Amino acid sequence: MSHHISEHPSLQPFDISEYKGLRGKNFYDMDPALQRMVDRYSETYVPEHKQAMVEHIRKYGELVGGILDELTEECHKEGKYGEVVKYDRTGKRIDFIKYSEEQKRARKISYDHGVVNLDFHPEWKFDFTHIHRYALTYLMNLNGEGGVACPLAMTDGMILALKKIGTEEQKEKYLPLVAGKGSDSHFMAGQYVTERVGGSNVSANRTVAKKLPNGKWELTGEKWFCSNPGDLWVTTAKIEGTNTVGMFLVPRIKENGELNGHHILRKKDIIGSRGKITVEIIYDKVEAEEFGRPGHGLVNLIRYIIKTSRLHVGLGSCGNARRSVMEASEYAKFRTAYGKKILEFPSFVKTLAEMQILQTANCFVNFRSVNLAENAHEAAEITVPLLKYKSSSQASYITQKAILSLGGNGIIGDFSPLPRLHNDSIINETWEGTHLIIADHCLHALQKPKVYAAFQSLLEDLTKKVSEMLELKTEYTLFQEKRNELDRILKEESKDWKDMNRVYIADLTYNVLALAEFLEQTVHDKEAKLPTKYLYFAQGYAEMVRDGLEAPRQKDGVFFNSKALATFLSF
């Protein structure tokens, strides 16, 4: 007896037959932590500004969960990644990057929405504040880097640097290109710093800048990692005859319409962030303009370009992690194993709860850091590098946990974005400095008396009312213990010990800050007579810090509290 293949028992509907993932949902509306940050950091805004900002962010949440999610998936298929086109049909060298239509459309949608350039939209009547700008950045990264987020970070840094140190001529010439409404250059500002001889050690690089009689500069050398090759880029070179590193602006096309003197050698084969390409380039008498005072090249690079990139890495990694938690949570609503919903297994619920707690803590401290940076708070000198390291490493941990939550389906690239999110997180761990480099920057900042005093003052402000809440006694005690440990290490341990254990010190600093943040959030809600859900987050995070990520959970703790678990899983 024959059967039609569609009637075959192996093809019948099963538990995840109706699983659609998250596409079509508004990612802002799904994120209580982000909504809280937007609300709290805009408390002093006039009502019209706050309403307009929230509507703008919510609209982008709809785009990210809808068309941008679809376009990101489409442009990450074989044959859709960017390619280097060396020559045109006549044999003329053009060194052009060709992207798929899906990639170009994704960039245009975000650019036109104003995610980096809203203050250049004449219809926007308010300040384009950090909470607004970086809420959009965070949302964008819920789709992974996507070929959009990395270019956005570099274009954001370019716009800031042009505003701060660009000449009037440079502002007039280049701001309309990289930020102007209606420009066809969608996030096409690049960053070319790294050379084979020196990654984070920029002073070891060998590219040379020679001053020309017309006031411009001629660059000769090579760049090993050229991120987002496009219309305009920031680069570094040693001023001829000195060890001084200058920072320069390079347009792809010279004023006479000729290709500037660079040769793209090849596209890099990297494991993540593949939506935008990274290349190797030779400078063969590239025509460049000094960007800021030549003698201040390294200072300006760090102050405007690197600092902005690190803020984006922190928020971007946090967005990667949030999407991973969302995917794991959505999948868990459908999947069964051994005759039970996987949400009925305590070990699985514990994993989801831990992921949610870690990601929420990271969200809160990232937006705290953004606020500190906007207000030129000296503690930002600690938090910006700290969160570049910790957010990216934690995102890799959470994305891996999410992949395992989906089992075999978690490693399939066209089932969910998790494999791409995981690879992008690993890229974020290396971009703008590895853990050892970034932890050293954090340690250096911690050992500056004024900066450390500012950090301690921040901790005091965050925890000043905690002692009034008996419910937080255990968590506050742990915070004080960790804070005292950090203080003792910085004051008593030897230079060699601190250098060897710089990553441990960074982790300790992060835990102190995250504990303080949860304590402050809990007290805030208590005073406002709101539900005490952040008390559960504070308790859960404290237990994970005290006992370790893989330790058994305490019977009298929040992981055995059904109300607390329901709070975590619904967040």
C-alpha positions in Angstrom: 0.0 0.0 0.0 1.5 3.3 -1.0 1.3 6.7 0.8 1.8 10.2 -0.4 5.1 11.5 1.0 3.3 14.3 2.8 1.5 11.6 4.9 4.8 10.0 6.0 4.8 9.8 9.8 8.2 11.5 10.0 6.8 14.6 8.3 3.8 15.1 10.6 3.5 18.3 12.8 5.5 18.2 16.0 6.2 20.5 19.0 8.1 23.3 17.1 6.1 23.1 13.9 4.5 26.5 14.8 7.7 28.0 16.0 8.3 31.2 14.0 11.1 32.8 16.0 10.8 36.5 16.9 10.5 38.2 13.5 7.7 40.7 13.3 7.8 41.7 16.9 8.8 45.1 18.2 12.1 44.6 20.0 11.8 47.7 22.0 8.4 46.7 23.4 9.9 43.3 24.3 12.7 44.8 26.4 11.7 46.1 29.9 15.4 46.8 30.8 15.9 49.0 27.8 12.6 50.8 28.4 13.6 51.4 32.0 16.9 52.9 31.0 15.3 55.2 28.5 12.7 56.3 31.1 15.1 56.8 33.9 17.8 58.7 32.0 15.3 61.1 30.4 13.5 62.0 33.7 14.6 65.7 33.3 13.5 66.0 29.7 10.6 68.2 28.8 7.5 66.0 28.0 7.5 66.8 24.3 11.2 65.8 24.0 10.7 62.6 25.9 7.6 61.6 24.0 9.3 62.2 20.6 12.3 60.3 21.7 10.4 57.2 22.9 8.3 57.2 19.7 11.5 57.4 17.6 13.1 54.5 19.5 9.9 52.4 19.5 9.6 52.8 15.7 13.2 51.6 15.3 12.4 48.6 17.5 9.6 47.8 15.0 12.1 48.1 12.1 14.7 46.0 13.9 12.3 43.2 14.6 10.8 43.3 11.2 12.4 44.4 7.9 15.9 44.8 9.3 15.8 41.3 10.8 14.8 39.9 7.4 17.4 41.9 5.5 20.2 41.0 7.9 19.4 37.3 7.4 19.3 37.7 3.6 22.6 39.5 3.3 24.4 36.9 5.4 23.9 34.1 2.9 26.6 32.8 0.6 27.1 35.1 -2.4 25.6 38.1 -0.5 28.7 39.2 1.4 30.6 42.2 0.2 33.3 41.7 -2.5 36.3 43.8 -3.7 36.0 44.9 -7.3 39.5 45.8 -8.4 38.8 47.1 -11.9 36.0 48.4 -14.0 35.1 47.1 -17.4 37.8 49.1 -19.2 40.6 47.9 -16.9 40.7 51.1 -14.8 41.5 50.4 -11.2 38.6 51.4 -8.9 39.2 49.3 -5.7 35.4 49.4 -5.0 33.5 47.4 -2.4 30.3 45.9 -3.8 27.6 45.0 -1.4 24.4 43.1 -2.0 21.1 45.0 -2.4 19.9 43.7 0.9 23.0 45.0 2.7 22.7 48.4 1.1 19.0 48.6 1.9 19.6 47.7 5.6 22.1 50.5 5.9 19.9 53.0 4.2 16.9 52.2 6.4 18.9 52.8 9.6 20.7 55.8 8.2 17.5 57.4 7.1 16.0 56.7 10.5 18.8 58.9 12.0 20.4 56.3 14.2 23.7 58.2 14.0 22.7 61.5 12.4 19.3 62.5 13.8 20.7 65.9 14.8 21.3 66.5 11.0 17.5 65.9 10.4 15.9 69.4 10.2 12.6 68.1 11.5 14.2 66.9 14.8 13.8 69.8 17.2 15.6 68.4 20.2 19.1 67.4 21.3 20.2 64.0 20.1 21.2 62.8 23.5 23.4 59.8 24.5 20.5 57.7 25.9 18.6 58.2 22.6 21.6 57.5 20.4 22.8 54.4 22.2 19.3 53.0 22.7 19.2 52.9 18.9 22.7 51.4 18.8 21.7 48.7 21.3 18.5 47.8 19.3 20.5 47.6 16.1 22.7 45.0 17.6 19.8 42.7 18.5 20.3 41.5 14.9 24.0 41.1 15.4 26.6 43.3 13.7 24.7 42.8 10.5 27.1 44.8 8.4 25.5 47.9 9.9 26.6 48.2 13.5 30.4 48.2 13.0 30.1 50.9 10.2 27.7 52.8 12.5 30.3 52.8 15.3 33.1 54.1 13.0 30.8 56.7 11.4 29.7 57.9 14.9 33.3 58.4 15.9 34.0 60.2 12.7 31.1 62.6 13.2 32.2 63.3 16.8 35.8 63.9 15.8 34.8 66.2 12.9 32.6 68.2 15.3 35.3 68.5 17.9 38.6 68.8 16.0 37.8 69.2 12.4 38.6 72.4 10.6 35.7 74.5 9.4 36.5 73.4 5.9 36.5 69.7 6.9 33.2 70.1 8.6 31.6 71.8 5.6 33.1 69.2 3.3 32.7 65.9 5.1 29.8 66.2 7.6 27.2 66.3 4.8 28.8 63.1 3.4 28.8 61.0 6.5 25.9 62.5 8.4 23.8 64.6 6.1 20.2 63.7 5.5 19.9 62.5 1.9 23.6 61.5 1.6 24.1 58.3 -0.4 27.0 57.3 1.9 25.3 55.1 4.4 27.8 54.5 7.3 30.7 54.5 4.9 33.2 56.0 7.3 36.0 53.6 8.0 38.9 53.1 10.4 42.4 52.0 9.3 44.8 51.9 12.2 46.2 48.4 12.7 49.3 47.2 11.0 51.0 43.8 11.0 53.8 45.0 13.3 51.5 46.6 15.8 47.8 46.0 16.8 46.9 47.9 19.9 50.5 49.1 20.0 49.9 51.9 17.4 53.2 53.6 18.1 55.0 50.5 16.7 53.4 51.1 13.3 55.5 51.9 10.2 53.3 53.9 7.9 54.9 57.3 7.3 53.3 60.7 6.6 55.2 63.3 4.6 54.0 66.9 4.6 53.4 68.3 1.1 53.9 71.9 -0.1 50.1 72.4 -0.5 49.6 71.6 3.2 48.3 68.1 2.7 50.1 64.9 3.6 51.3 61.9 1.6 51.0 58.5 3.4 53.1 55.5 2.5 52.7 52.1 4.2 50.2 49.4 4.9 47.2 48.7 7.0 46.3 45.2 8.1 42.8 45.6 9.4 40.8 48.2 7.3 37.2 48.1 8.7 34.4 49.2 6.5 36.4 50.5 3.5 34.3 53.2 2.0 34.1 56.9 1.2 36.1 58.4 4.0 38.3 57.0 6.7 40.4 57.8 9.8 44.0 56.5 9.8 47.3 56.9 11.6 50.9 57.4 10.4 54.2 58.5 11.9 55.2 62.0 10.9 58.3 61.7 8.7 61.5 61.8 10.7 59.8 61.4 14.1 58.2 58.9 16.3 55.1 61.1 16.6 51.9 59.4 15.5 49.5 61.7 13.7 45.8 61.1 12.9 44.6 61.8 9.3 41.5 61.9 7.2 41.6 60.0 3.9 38.9 60.3 1.2 38.5 57.4 -1.2 38.4 59.8 -4.2 40.7 62.8 -4.5 39.3 66.2 -5.4 40.3 65.8 -9.0 38.1 62.7 -9.2 40.9 60.2 -9.2 41.2 57.2 -6.9 43.3 58.1 -4.0 46.6 56.2 -3.9 45.6 53.0 -2.1 45.5 49.4 -3.2 43.1 46.9 -1.6 45.1 43.7 -1.4 42.4 41.2 -0.3 39.3 40.7 1.8 40.0 39.3 5.3 38.5 35.9 6.1 37.2 36.6 9.6 34.8 34.4 11.6 32.2 37.1 12.4 31.0 40.6 11.5 30.9 39.4 7.9 28.1 41.7 6.7 30.6 44.5 6.3 34.0 43.5 4.9 37.4 44.1 6.3 40.4 44.4 4.0 44.2 44.8 3.8 45.4 48.0 2.1 48.7 49.4 0.8 49.2 53.1 0.9 51.0 54.3 -2.2 51.3 58.0 -1.7 47.8 58.4 -0.4 46.7 62.0 -0.2 45.5 62.8 3.4 44.5 65.7 5.5 45.7 66.2 9.1 42.9 65.6 11.5 43.5 67.7 14.6 47.0 68.8 15.5 49.5 66.2 14.1 51.3 66.0 17.4 48.1 65.0 19.2 47.3 62.1 16.9 47.2 59.3 19.5 45.4 61.4 22.1 42.7 62.3 19.6 42.4 58.8 18.3 41.7 57.5 21.8 39.5 60.4 22.9 37.2 60.5 19.9 37.6 57.4 17.7 38.5 54.5 20.1 36.4 55.7 23.0 33.3 55.9 20.7 34.1 52.5 19.3 34.4 51.0 22.8 31.0 52.4 23.8 29.5 50.8 20.7 31.2 47.5 21.5 29.7 47.5 25.0 26.2 48.3 23.9 26.5 46.1 20.8 27.6 43.1 22.8 24.8 43.8 25.2 22.4 43.8 22.3 23.8 40.5 21.0 23.3 38.9 24.4 19.7 40.3 24.7 18.7 38.8 21.4 20.2 35.4 22.5 18.1 35.4 25.7 15.0 36.3 23.7 15.6 33.5 21.2 16.2 30.9 24.0 13.1 32.0 25.9 10.9 32.0 22.8 12.1 28.5 21.8 11.5 27.2 25.3 7.7 28.0 24.9 7.5 25.3 22.2 10.0 22.6 22.8 9.4 19.4 24.6 11.8 16.7 25.7 11.0 13.3 27.2 7.3 14.1 27.3 7.7 17.4 29.2 8.0 21.0 28.2 11.7 22.0 28.6 10.5 24.8 30.9 9.5 22.1 33.4 13.1 21.1 33.9 14.6 23.0 36.9 18.1 23.0 35.3 16.9 24.6 32.1 14.9 27.2 34.0 18.0 28.0 36.1 20.0 28.5 32.9 17.5 30.9 31.4 17.2 32.8 34.7 20.9 33.2 35.0 21.2 34.4 31.4 18.5 37.0 32.0 20.1 38.3 35.2 23.5 38.6 33.6 22.2 40.4 30.6 20.0 42.8 32.6 23.0 43.7 34.8 25.0 44.4 31.7 22.3 46.5 30.2 22.1 48.7 33.3 25.8 49.2 33.7 26.3 50.0 30.0 23.8 52.7 30.1 25.3 54.0 33.3 28.6 54.2 31.5 27.0 56.0 28.5 25.5 58.6 30.9 28.9 59.0 32.7 30.6 59.6 29.3 28.0 62.1 28.2 28.5 64.1 31.4 32.3 63.9 31.3 32.3 62.0 34.6 35.9 60.9 35.4 34.7 57.4 36.3 33.9 56.9 32.6 37.7 56.4 32.2 37.2 53.2 34.1 33.8 52.1 32.9 34.3 52.5 29.1 37.2 50.1 28.7 35.8 47.9 31.5 32.5 47.3 29.6 34.2 46.9 26.3 35.9 43.8 27.8 33.2 42.6 30.1 30.2 43.1 27.8 31.9 41.3 24.9 33.2 38.3 26.9 29.8 37.9 28.6 28.0 38.1 25.3 30.1 35.2 24.1 29.2 33.3 27.2 25.4 34.0 26.9 25.2 33.4 23.1 26.9 30.0 23.7 24.4 29.2 26.5 21.5 30.2 24.1 22.9 27.9 21.4 23.0 25.0 23.8 19.4 25.8 24.9 18.3 25.1 21.4 20.3 21.9 21.1 21.1 20.9 17.6 18.9 23.6 16.2 21.1 26.2 17.9 24.0 25.6 15.5 22.0 25.8 12.3 22.5 29.2 10.6 19.1 29.4 8.9 17.1 28.3 12.0 18.0 31.3 14.2 20.6 34.2 14.4 22.4 32.6 17.3 25.5 31.2 15.4 25.9 34.7 13.8 25.4 36.4 17.2 28.0 34.2 18.8 30.6 34.8 16.1 30.0 38.5 16.2 30.5 38.5 20.0 33.9 36.8 19.6 34.8 39.6 17.1 33.8 42.2 19.7 36.1 40.5 22.2 39.1 41.2 19.9 38.0 44.5 18.2 39.6 47.6 19.9 41.9 45.4 22.0 42.0 42.0 23.5 41.0 41.3 27.1 44.6 41.7 28.4 45.0 45.0 26.7 41.6 46.4 27.8 42.0 45.1 31.3 45.3 47.0 31.5 43.6 50.2 30.4 41.0 49.7 33.1 43.7 49.0 35.7 45.6 52.0 34.7 42.5 54.2 35.1 41.8 52.6 38.5 45.2 53.6 39.7 44.7 57.3 38.9 43.8 59.0 42.2 41.2 61.4 40.8 39.6 58.8 38.6 39.5 56.2 41.4 38.0 58.8 43.7 35.3 59.6 41.2 34.5 55.9 40.9 34.3 55.5 44.6 32.0 58.6 44.7 29.8 56.9 42.1 29.5 53.8 44.2 28.6 55.9 47.2 25.9 57.6 45.3 24.4 54.4 44.0 24.3 52.7 47.4 23.7 55.6 49.8 20.2 54.5 50.8 20.7 50.7 50.7 21.3 50.4 54.4 17.7 51.4 55.0 16.4 48.2 53.3 16.7 45.1 55.5 15.8 43.0 52.4 19.2 43.9 50.9 21.4 43.3 53.9 23.0 40.1 52.4 23.6 41.8 49.0 24.9 45.0 50.5 27.3 43.1 52.7 28.6 41.2 49.6 29.0 44.5 47.8 31.0 46.0 50.6 33.2 42.9 50.8 34.0 43.0 47.1 34.5 46.8 47.2 36.9 46.4 50.1 38.8 43.6 48.3 39.2 45.9 45.2 40.4 48.7 47.4 42.9 46.5 49.2 44.3 45.0 46.0 44.8 48.5 44.4 46.5 49.8 47.5 48.5 46.9 48.8 49.4 44.4 46.1 52.6 44.7 44.1 52.8 46.1 40.6 53.7 42.7 39.2 50.8 41.0 41.0 48.3 43.5 39.7 49.7 43.3 36.2 49.5 39.5 36.2 45.9 39.5 37.6 44.6 42.4 35.6 41.6 40.4 34.2 40.6 39.3 37.7 40.7 43.0 38.9 38.6 44.0 35.9 36.1 41.3 36.8 36.0 42.4 40.4 35.5 46.0 39.4 32.6 45.0 37.1 30.9 42.9 39.9 31.2 45.8 42.3 29.6 48.2 39.8 26.9 45.7 38.8 26.0 45.0 42.4 25.8 48.7 43.1 23.5 49.2 40.1 21.1 46.5 41.1 21.0 47.8 44.7 20.2 51.3 43.4 17.5 50.0 41.0 15.9 48.1 43.9 15.9 51.1 46.3 14.5 53.3 43.5 11.5 51.1 43.1 11.0 50.7 46.8 10.8 54.5 47.2 8.4 54.7 44.3 6.3 52.0 45.8 6.7 49.8 42.7 6.9 46.0 42.5 10.2 44.8 43.9 11.3 42.7 40.9 14.8 44.2 41.0 15.2 42.8 44.5 15.1 39.4 42.9 17.7 40.4 40.3 19.9 41.8 43.1 19.6 38.6 45.1 20.2 36.4 42.1 23.2 38.3 40.8 24.7 38.4 44.3 24.4 34.6 44.6 26.1 34.1 41.3 29.0 36.5 42.3 29.4 34.9 45.7 29.2 31.2 44.6 30.3 31.3 40.9 28.5 30.9 37.6 28.5 27.1 37.6 28.0 26.6 41.4 24.9 24.8 42.9 22.2 27.3 43.8 21.1 27.7 47.4 17.8 26.2 48.5 16.8 29.4 50.3 17.7 31.6 47.4 15.8 33.2 44.5 16.5 30.2 42.1 14.1 28.1 44.3 11.6 30.9 44.5 8.8 30.4 42.0 7.8 34.1 42.0 11.3 35.2 41.4 11.8 32.6 38.6 8.6 33.8 36.9 9.9 37.4 37.1 13.1 36.4 35.4 11.5 34.3 32.7 8.9 37.0 31.8 11.4 39.8 31.6 
